[in-house]
Amino acid sequence: MAVIKTIDLVGVSTDSWRDAANKALEEAGKTLRGIEGFDVLETSAVVEENRIAEYHTHIRIRFRITR
């Protein structure tokens, strides 16, 4: 029997929402094994002087629990 666990992370980038998601996934991969996928829950941005200063991507990562 398999069990899938999820965690939520927010990646931050000055380049794009895609890059922010990749940064969150890369960070999770440093400590999690068995990552099977993720869902993008939300995107947002920080605006400074009428320009996007930071892209934020909220993701939910799925990984398999192993014994």
PEPE-V939489 format. One record per residue. N is the residue number from 0. RES is the residue in one small letter. SS is DSSP state (@ for helix, = for strand, . for the rest). OMEGA is omega in whole degrees, 0 to 359 (* if undefined). NEAR is the number of other C-alpha atoms within 8 Angstrom. Layout:
# PEPE-V939489
((N,RES,SS,OMEGA,NEAR) (N,RES,SS,OMEGA,NEAR))
This chain:
# PEPE-V939489
((0,m,.,181,2) (1,a,.,175,6) (2,v,=,178,6) (3,i,=,178,8) (4,k,=,177,8) (5,t,=,171,8) (6,i,=,177,7) (7,d,=,177,8) (8,l,=,173,9) (9,v,=,176,11) (10,g,=,182,13) (11,v,=,180,14) (12,s,=,172,12) (13,t,.,184,7) (14,d,.,185,8) (15,s,.,176,8) (16,w,@,178,12) (17,r,@,179,7) (18,d,@,178,10) (19,a,@,178,16) (20,a,@,178,16) (21,n,@,179,9) (22,k,@,177,11) (23,a,@,180,13) (24,l,@,178,9) (25,e,@,180,8) (26,e,@,179,8) (27,a,@,181,8) (28,g,@,178,9) (29,k,.,183,6) (30,t,.,181,6) (31,l,.,175,8) (32,r,.,176,7) (33,g,.,178,7) (34,i,=,184,10) (35,e,=,180,8) (36,g,=,176,7) (37,f,=,175,8) (38,d,=,173,7) (39,v,=,182,10) (40,l,=,186,8) (41,e,=,170,7) (42,t,=,178,10) (43,s,=,181,7) (44,a,=,172,9) (45,v,=,182,9) (46,v,=,175,9) (47,e,=,180,7) (48,e,.,177,4) (49,n,.,177,5) (50,r,=,177,6) (51,i,=,179,9) (52,a,=,180,9) (53,e,=,173,11) (54,y,=,178,16) (55,h,=,177,15) (56,t,=,180,16) (57,h,=,181,13) (58,i,=,173,15) (59,r,=,183,12) (60,i,=,177,14) (61,r,=,176,12) (62,f,=,184,13) (63,r,=,176,12) (64,i,=,177,9) (65,t,.,180,4) (66,r,.,*,2))
